[in-house]
């Protein structure tokens, strides 16, 4: 800790966003980056606590106090070295992580002004790339063992990276046309520019990882059996791809889409792909309703605004979270409080405790949505129960995007033909070593525990890679 009194004299600062009237007309990244002096000042606020709850809150176990101290001292190369020891892809987490570490910071409890960690994390990795600290480091020797990683999202990429560093030969299979999973197709460019992914992939390829796109593994049993025979271990990191549906009257109407149908298409358009006119989903001049209050819903809000929507409303069935503090989620746990994203700031009406009754259309095209207020009550067992109010409301809308989360991995094909056991939540069941019920088949990320954060997926991929390495070592 270079300045033991900085937390008393220097206020917390965030990098902030580009002006609303500028950013809502393009898909460039909305978040700004600290300059060196701002990083230095914010890093000086870190108190190097005896019990660093920032470290405890982080799924990756990032050692924030250590690299904050190096940033304060101007030792950027050492800060990068410390950061990359625990985080394979700081350029991703520094942009899209909700900063669990900051919510656990002791200054969050004492002053409601935690150390600025995520912005400094992003600054470290960008400095490392610009100064040439990030270099391809292929392993000096190979073990002769081959591993197939199925799925190229954050869990799959982290698993592949760690296994490659151990000297194993790794092939990453991706069903879509480009590597990255939902980093590539699910997260909008205004949060994560895809050049950031390409920059990292170029390094991973130089280090020896092979990427195989447009290859859905498990289309038939014969193909899958051949793959299993060719590799010494397989890691399934296909994510939680089955979206939660809304089975109400009118769901089949044209104009009702899953959130990822919009987000994937928009990301492909930005990448230069041509979309047939009859398949194009455009919010231009339309009244948009987003059902679901999480990050995916927020991404739909920002995308619809950039497409030129006439209006955007986001509704959530749960009650409005408290502002600032929530006794139900005390420090140092992640607080369940009202979150206002950069997309919300760009122009969006938000409503809570609303249930969708039905979709109403004319000639097969969506025109309205009927919603009902929800009354929430807590029972003696502490569980919340809901009751619809008698009076309903009709909303005039042209487009609806269902952003209510994901329920489990897609079963058809790979999971079905593998015959792996499933857990109570219908995810791929794994043991403490991330091993499935099928020999030499492991699972990581959302496919093994349900939809979650990018930072948790990276941690899961690293854990699975360590387990696979031990498994392969035992088979020598």
C-alpha positions in Angstrom: 0.0 0.0 0.0 1.8 3.1 -1.3 -0.4 5.8 0.3 -2.1 4.7 3.5 -4.3 7.8 3.7 -5.4 8.1 0.0 -8.8 6.5 0.8 -9.5 9.5 3.0 -8.4 12.2 0.6 -9.2 10.9 -2.8 -12.8 10.2 -3.9 -13.9 7.1 -5.8 -14.1 7.7 -9.5 -15.3 5.6 -12.4 -14.2 5.9 -16.0 -17.8 6.8 -17.1 -19.5 6.6 -20.5 -19.5 8.5 -23.7 -22.3 11.2 -23.9 -25.8 9.6 -24.4 -26.6 11.8 -27.4 -23.4 10.5 -29.1 -23.3 6.8 -28.1 -26.9 5.9 -28.8 -26.4 6.3 -32.5 -23.6 3.9 -32.9 -22.4 0.5 -31.7 -18.9 1.6 -30.5 -18.0 0.8 -26.9 -19.8 3.1 -24.5 -17.4 2.9 -21.6 -14.4 5.2 -21.4 -10.9 4.3 -20.2 -8.8 5.9 -17.4 -5.6 7.7 -18.3 -2.5 6.8 -16.3 -2.9 9.5 -13.7 -6.5 8.5 -13.0 -5.4 4.9 -12.6 -2.6 6.0 -10.3 -5.0 7.9 -8.1 -7.7 5.3 -7.9 -5.2 2.5 -7.2 -3.8 4.6 -4.3 -7.2 4.2 -2.5 -6.7 0.5 -2.0 -5.9 -0.2 1.7 -4.4 -3.6 1.3 -6.8 -5.0 3.9 -5.8 -7.7 6.2 -8.7 -9.7 4.9 -9.2 -8.7 1.3 -12.9 -9.4 0.6 -12.3 -8.2 -3.0 -10.2 -11.3 -3.5 -12.7 -13.5 -1.7 -15.6 -12.2 -3.8 -13.9 -12.8 -7.1 -14.6 -16.3 -8.7 -11.1 -16.1 -10.2 -9.4 -15.2 -6.9 -7.8 -12.1 -8.5 -5.3 -10.5 -6.2 -6.5 -7.0 -6.5 -4.5 -5.3 -3.7 -1.3 -6.6 -5.2 -1.7 -5.3 -8.7 -3.4 -2.1 -7.5 -0.2 -1.4 -5.6 1.9 -1.9 -8.7 -0.3 0.4 -10.7 0.1 3.1 -8.0 3.9 2.6 -8.2 3.8 2.8 -12.0 5.0 -0.8 -12.4 2.6 -1.7 -15.2 4.4 -4.8 -16.4 4.4 -6.3 -12.9 0.7 -5.3 -12.5 0.0 -7.2 -15.8 2.0 -10.2 -14.6 0.0 -10.4 -11.4 -3.3 -10.0 -13.1 -2.8 -12.6 -15.9 -1.7 -15.2 -13.3 -5.3 -15.6 -12.2 -7.4 -14.1 -15.1 -6.9 -15.5 -18.6 -8.8 -12.7 -20.3 -8.8 -9.4 -18.3 -9.9 -7.6 -21.5 -13.2 -9.4 -21.2 -13.8 -9.2 -17.5 -12.6 -5.6 -17.4 -15.5 -4.7 -19.7 -18.4 -7.0 -18.9 -17.9 -8.2 -15.3 -20.3 -6.7 -12.7 -17.3 -6.2 -10.4 -18.1 -8.6 -7.6 -14.8 -7.5 -6.1 -15.9 -3.9 -5.7 -19.1 -5.0 -3.9 -16.9 -6.8 -1.3 -14.4 -4.0 -0.9 -14.1 -2.8 2.8 -14.6 0.8 1.6 -18.0 -0.3 0.2 -19.1 -1.1 3.8 -17.4 1.8 5.5 -17.9 4.6 3.0 -20.1 3.3 0.2 -17.2 4.2 -2.1 -15.3 1.0 -3.0 -11.9 1.0 -4.7 -12.3 1.3 -8.5 -11.1 -2.2 -9.5 -12.7 -3.1 -12.8 -11.7 0.1 -14.7 -8.1 -0.3 -13.5 -8.2 -4.0 -14.6 -9.2 -2.9 -18.1 -6.5 -0.2 -18.1 -3.8 -2.7 -17.1 -4.6 -5.1 -19.9 -4.9 -2.3 -22.5 -1.5 -0.9 -21.3 0.0 -4.4 -21.6 -1.2 -4.8 -25.2 -0.1 -1.3 -26.2 3.3 -1.6 -24.6 3.9 -5.1 -26.0 3.9 -6.9 -22.6 1.3 -9.5 -24.0 3.3 -12.0 -26.1 2.5 -15.4 -27.5 4.2 -18.0 -25.3 3.7 -21.5 -26.8 4.7 -24.4 -24.6 8.2 -25.6 -25.1 7.2 -29.3 -25.2 4.1 -31.2 -26.0 2.7 -34.1 -23.9 1.3 -36.0 -26.9 -2.2 -35.9 -25.3 -5.1 -34.5 -27.3 -8.1 -32.6 -25.9 -11.3 -31.5 -27.6 -13.0 -28.5 -26.2 -16.6 -28.2 -27.4 -17.8 -24.6 -27.2 -15.7 -21.4 -27.6 -17.3 -19.1 -25.0 -15.3 -17.9 -22.0 -15.3 -21.3 -20.2 -14.2 -23.1 -23.3 -11.5 -20.6 -24.2 -10.1 -20.5 -20.6 -10.0 -24.3 -20.5 -8.2 -24.5 -23.8 -5.7 -21.8 -22.8 -4.8 -23.6 -19.6 -4.5 -27.0 -21.2 -2.4 -25.7 -24.0 0.0 -24.1 -21.5 0.4 -27.5 -20.0 1.6 -28.8 -23.3 -1.5 -30.7 -24.4 -2.7 -30.4 -28.0 -6.1 -28.6 -27.9 -8.8 -28.3 -30.6 -11.7 -26.0 -30.0 -14.9 -26.8 -31.8 -17.6 -24.1 -32.4 -21.0 -24.6 -34.0 -21.2 -21.0 -35.3 -19.2 -19.3 -37.9 -16.9 -17.5 -35.6 -15.1 -18.2 -32.3 -16.3 -16.6 -29.1 -19.7 -18.1 -28.2 -21.9 -15.5 -26.5 -18.9 -13.2 -26.1 -19.1 -12.9 -29.9 -22.8 -13.2 -30.6 -24.6 -12.5 -27.4 -22.9 -9.4 -26.0 -23.4 -6.2 -28.0 -20.4 -4.4 -29.6 -21.2 -1.3 -27.5 -20.1 -3.4 -24.5 -17.4 -5.6 -26.0 -16.0 -4.7 -29.4 -15.3 -7.9 -31.3 -11.8 -6.7 -32.2 -10.9 -7.3 -28.6 -11.8 -11.0 -29.0 -10.0 -11.3 -32.3 -6.8 -9.8 -30.7 -6.8 -12.6 -28.1 -7.7 -15.3 -30.5 -4.7 -14.4 -32.7 -2.4 -14.9 -29.6 -4.1 -18.3 -28.7 -3.6 -19.5 -32.3 0.1 -18.5 -32.2 0.4 -20.5 -29.0 -0.8 -23.6 -30.8 -4.6 -23.9 -30.1 -6.6 -24.9 -33.2 -10.1 -23.4 -33.7 -12.6 -25.3 -35.8 -15.8 -23.3 -36.7 -19.1 -24.2 -38.3 -18.8 -27.6 -36.7 -21.8 -28.7 -34.5 -20.4 -31.7 -32.6 -22.9 -34.4 -31.9 -25.1 -34.1 -35.0 -25.1 -37.9 -35.1 -23.8 -40.7 -33.0 -21.2 -41.9 -35.5 -19.6 -38.4 -35.7 -19.5 -38.2 -31.9 -18.1 -41.7 -31.5 -15.3 -40.8 -33.9 -14.4 -37.7 -32.0 -14.4 -39.5 -28.6 -12.0 -42.0 -30.1 -9.7 -39.4 -31.5 -9.1 -37.5 -28.2 -7.8 -38.4 -24.8 -10.3 -36.1 -23.0 -13.2 -33.9 -24.0 -14.5 -30.8 -22.3 -18.1 -29.8 -23.0 -18.5 -26.0 -22.6 -21.6 -25.3 -24.7 -23.2 -22.9 -22.3 -26.8 -22.8 -21.2 -28.5 -22.4 -24.5 -32.1 -23.2 -23.9 -33.9 -19.9 -23.4 -36.8 -19.6 -20.9 -40.0 -19.4 -23.0 -43.3 -17.7 -22.2 -46.1 -20.1 -23.0 -49.0 -17.8 -23.2 -51.7 -17.1 -25.9 -50.2 -15.4 -29.0 -46.6 -16.6 -28.5 -46.5 -17.6 -32.1 -47.3 -14.1 -33.4 -44.8 -12.5 -35.7 -43.0 -9.8 -33.7 -42.3 -12.0 -30.6 -38.7 -13.1 -30.4 -36.2 -14.5 -28.0 -33.6 -11.9 -26.9 -30.7 -13.7 -28.6 -32.5 -13.7 -31.9 -32.1 -9.9 -31.9 -28.6 -9.8 -30.3 -27.1 -12.5 -32.5 -28.4 -11.0 -35.7 -27.2 -7.5 -34.8 -23.7 -8.7 -34.0 -23.6 -10.6 -37.3 -24.8 -7.4 -39.2 -22.0 -5.4 -37.6 -19.5 -8.2 -38.6 -20.6 -7.6 -42.2 -23.0 -10.5 -42.7 -26.0 -9.9 -45.0 -29.4 -10.8 -43.6 -32.3 -11.6 -45.9 -35.0 -8.9 -45.7 -37.7 -11.4 -44.6 -35.5 -12.5 -41.7 -34.4 -9.0 -40.5 -35.4 -8.0 -37.0 -35.5 -4.2 -36.8 -36.8 -2.0 -34.1 -36.6 1.1 -36.3 -39.7 3.2 -35.7 -41.3 0.6 -33.6 -42.7 0.3 -30.0 -40.5 -2.2 -28.3 -41.3 -4.3 -25.1 -38.5 -6.2 -23.4 -39.7 -8.8 -21.0 -37.0 -9.6 -18.4 -35.0 -7.3 -16.2 -31.5 -8.7 -16.3 -28.4 -7.9 -18.4 -29.7 -9.6 -21.5 -32.8 -7.5 -21.3 -30.6 -4.4 -20.9 -28.6 -5.4 -24.0 -31.9 -5.6 -26.0 -32.8 -2.1 -24.7 -29.5 -0.7 -26.0 -29.8 -2.5 -29.3 -33.3 -1.4 -29.9 -32.5 2.2 -29.2 -29.6 2.1 -31.6 -31.8 0.6 -34.3 -34.1 3.6 -34.0 -37.0 2.4 -31.9 -39.9 4.8 -31.3 -40.1 3.7 -27.7 -38.6 1.0 -25.4 -40.2 -0.4 -22.3 -38.7 -3.1 -20.1 -40.9 -5.0 -17.6 -40.0 -7.5 -14.9 -42.2 -9.9 -13.0 -40.3 -9.5 -9.8 -40.7 -6.4 -7.5 -38.5 -3.4 -7.9 -35.2 -3.9 -6.0 -34.3 -1.5 -3.3 -32.0 1.4 -4.1 -28.5 1.5 -2.6 -28.8 -1.0 0.2 -30.6 -4.4 0.6 -30.7 -6.0 4.1 -31.4 -9.4 2.4 -28.0 -9.4 0.7 -25.6 -7.9 3.3 -21.9 -7.0 2.6 -19.7 -8.6 1.4 -22.2 -10.5 -0.7 -23.2 -9.1 -4.1 -26.1 -6.6 -3.3 -29.4 -7.3 -5.0 -30.2 -3.6 -5.5 -31.6 -1.5 -8.4 -29.2 -1.6 -11.3 -29.3 1.1 -14.0 -27.2 0.2 -17.0 -25.8 2.5 -19.7 -28.6 1.3 -21.9 -31.3 2.3 -19.4 -29.8 5.8 -19.3 -30.3 6.2 -23.1 -34.1 6.2 -22.9 -36.2 3.4 -21.5 -39.3 3.1 -19.4 -38.9 0.4 -16.7 -41.7 -1.2 -14.8 -41.8 -4.0 -12.2 -44.3 -6.6 -10.8 -45.9 -7.1 -14.1 -46.9 -10.5 -15.5 -47.6 -11.2 -19.2 -51.1 -12.5 -19.7 -51.2 -12.8 -23.5 -50.0 -11.4 -26.8 -52.6 -9.9 -29.1 -52.3 -9.7 -32.9 -54.0 -9.1 -36.2 -53.5 -11.4 -39.2 -50.7 -13.1 -37.3 -48.8 -9.9 -36.5 -48.2 -8.7 -32.9 -50.2 -5.5 -32.0 -50.6 -5.5 -28.2 -49.6 -7.2 -25.0 -51.9 -7.7 -22.0 -50.2 -7.5 -18.7 -51.4 -7.8 -15.1 -49.9 -6.3 -11.9 -48.5 -8.7 -9.4 -48.9 -8.6 -5.7 -45.9 -10.3 -3.9 -46.2 -11.6 -0.3 -43.7 -13.4 1.9 -44.9 -16.5 3.6 -43.8 -17.8 7.0 -41.2 -19.9 5.4 -39.6 -16.8 3.9 -40.6 -17.7 0.3 -42.2 -15.1 -1.9 -45.5 -15.9 -3.5 -47.3 -14.0 -6.3 -50.9 -13.2 -7.0 -52.2 -11.5 -10.1 -54.4 -8.5 -9.7 -57.8 -8.7 -11.2 -57.4 -5.6 -13.4 -55.1 -5.9 -16.5 -53.6 -3.4 -18.8 -53.1 -3.4 -22.6 -49.8 -2.2 -24.0 -49.6 -1.2 -27.7 -46.3 -2.7 -29.0 -44.8 -3.8 -32.3 -41.9 -6.0 -31.1 -41.4 -8.1 -28.0 -38.1 -9.6 -26.9 -38.1 -12.4 -24.3 -35.1 -11.9 -22.0 -36.0 -14.2 -19.1 -32.8 -16.1 -18.8 -31.8 -19.6 -19.8 -32.9 -22.9 -18.3 -30.3 -25.5 -19.2 -28.0 -26.6 -22.1 -29.5 -27.7 -25.4 -30.1 -31.4 -25.2 -30.6 -32.3 -28.8 -27.5 -33.7 -30.4 -24.4 -33.6 -28.2 -25.8 -33.9 -24.7 -28.4 -36.5 -25.8 -25.9 -38.7 -27.7 -23.2 -38.5 -25.0 -25.7 -39.9 -22.5 -24.3 -37.8 -19.6 -26.2 -37.7 -16.4 -28.0 -34.5 -15.5 -28.4 -32.8 -12.2 -31.6 -31.6 -10.5 -31.6 -28.4 -12.6 -31.1 -30.3 -15.8 -27.5 -29.2 -16.3 -24.7 -31.6 -17.0 -23.9 -33.3 -13.7 -20.2 -33.1 -12.7 -18.2 -34.1 -9.7 -15.7 -32.1 -7.8 -13.2 -32.6 -10.7 -15.7 -31.4 -13.3 -16.0 -34.9 -14.6 -19.3 -36.1 -16.1 -20.8 -39.6 -15.7 -19.1 -40.6 -19.1 -15.5 -41.6 -19.1 -13.0 -38.9 -20.2 -15.8 -36.3 -20.7 -15.7 -33.2 -18.5 -18.0 -30.1 -18.4 -17.4 -26.5 -17.6 -19.2 -23.2 -17.5 -22.9 -22.6 -17.8 -23.5 -26.1 -19.2 -22.5 -27.5 -15.8 -24.2 -25.1 -13.4 -26.6 -22.9 -15.3 -26.5 -19.4 -16.8 -24.0 -17.2 -15.0 -21.3 -14.5 -15.3 -18.4 -14.4 -17.7 -16.0 -14.3 -14.8 -17.5 -17.4 -13.2 -17.3 -19.2 -16.6 -13.6 -18.4 -16.9 -13.0 -19.7 -13.4 -14.9 -22.9 -14.2 -12.9 -23.4 -17.4 -9.6 -23.0 -15.5 -10.8 -25.5 -12.9 -11.9 -28.0 -15.5 -8.5 -27.7 -17.3 -6.7 -28.4 -14.0 -8.8 -31.5 -13.5 -8.3 -32.7 -17.1 -4.5 -32.2 -16.8 -4.5 -34.4 -13.6 -6.6 -37.0 -15.4 -4.2 -37.1 -18.4 -1.2 -37.2 -16.1 -2.6 -40.2 -14.3 -3.1 -42.1 -17.6 0.6 -41.8 -18.6 
